[in-house]
Amino acid sequence: MKRVDAQEVLVAFAGGAAQGVAEAIGRTLRAAGLRAEVRAADEVMQVGCYQAVVLGSDAEDAAWRPEAAELLE
């Protein structure tokens, strides 16, 4: 895998199952040379300081969890 200049990526998650996936994505991004921060969606106040955001959520009644939907807005 080609290394790129370090960039800051937020990997945010909502829900228990999504947390494990987010942590795996964070490890993969770090292995590729990126700076990845993994955080719960309800702990994120702003995303403007990141070059990229990855957001995932457990599903509740075929919809994203509210905290993930709020961060997306």
ZIDA-V649501 format. One record per residue. OMEGA is omega in degrees with one decimal (* if undefined). NEAR is the number of other ideal C-beta (glycine too) atoms within 12 Angstrom. D_CENTER is the distance of its C-alpha to the mean C-alpha in whole Angstrom. Layout:
omega: {OMEGA/OMEGA}
near: {NEAR/NEAR}
d_center: {D_CENTER/D_CENTER}
This chain:
omega: {-179.4/177.0/178.1/175.2/-176.5/174.7/-178.3/-179.9/173.8/172.8/-176.3/-177.9/174.3/178.7/-174.8/-179.5/179.8/-179.7/179.9/178.3/179.9/179.0/177.3/177.4/178.3/178.3/-179.5/178.7/178.3/178.5/178.1/176.3/178.6/171.6/-177.2/177.4/179.7/-177.2/173.2/-176.6/-178.0/176.2/-176.4/-179.7/180.0/-179.3/-175.6/-178.2/-179.2/175.4/179.9/177.5/172.2/-176.9/177.8/-176.7/165.2/177.9/173.9/-178.1/177.7/178.7/175.4/174.8/-176.1/-177.6/176.2/179.2/179.2/179.6/179.7/179.4/*}
near: {10/8/12/15/11/14/20/20/29/33/36/40/35/32/25/16/17/29/25/17/23/34/24/20/28/27/16/19/30/22/16/19/16/27/22/29/28/30/30/27/33/18/16/27/14/12/22/11/15/23/19/21/29/32/32/33/30/24/15/17/8/8/14/24/28/18/25/30/18/17/29/20/11}
d_center: {21/22/20/19/19/17/14/11/8/5/2/3/6/9/12/13/13/9/9/11/9/6/8/10/8/8/11/12/11/13/16/16/16/13/12/8/7/6/7/8/8/12/11/10/13/13/11/14/14/11/12/9/6/4/4/6/9/13/16/18/22/20/18/14/14/15/13/10/13/14/11/11/15}
